[in-house]
Amino acid sequence: MIAKYDIVIYNLVLLLYINEFRRINLDYILRKEVLGNENSRLYKTNG
């Protein structure tokens, strides 16, 4: 019985960790996209 609960808890923790990691990655990618667009705009205005 205890082993089954351990596996369930482990899977839940793993899912939470993966979701958090994915969210951080998305955040980083979105921020990079925005910064990239800002930079390209700056380069265009500069010349």
C-alpha positions in Angstrom: 0.0 0.0 0.0 2.7 2.5 1.0 4.6 1.9 -2.2 1.6 2.8 -4.3 1.1 6.1 -2.4 4.8 6.9 -2.9 4.5 6.4 -6.6 1.4 8.6 -6.8 3.0 11.4 -4.7 6.2 11.2 -6.9 4.1 11.5 -10.1 2.2 14.5 -8.7 5.5 16.2 -7.7 7.0 15.4 -11.1 3.9 16.9 -12.9 4.0 20.1 -10.8 7.7 20.4 -11.5 7.3 19.9 -15.2 4.4 22.5 -15.4 6.5 25.0 -13.4 9.5 24.5 -15.7 7.4 24.8 -18.8 5.8 28.0 -17.5 9.2 29.5 -16.8 10.4 28.5 -20.3 7.3 30.1 -21.9 7.8 33.2 -19.8 11.5 33.4 -20.9 10.6 32.7 -24.6 7.9 35.4 -24.6 10.2 37.9 -23.0 12.9 37.1 -25.5 10.4 37.6 -28.4 9.4 41.0 -27.0 13.0 42.1 -26.5 13.9 40.8 -30.0 11.1 42.9 -31.5 12.2 45.9 -29.5 15.8 45.5 -30.7 14.8 45.1 -34.3 12.7 48.2 -34.0 15.6 50.1 -32.5 18.0 48.9 -35.2 15.5 50.1 -37.9 15.2 53.6 -36.4 18.9 53.9 -35.9 19.6 52.9 -39.4 
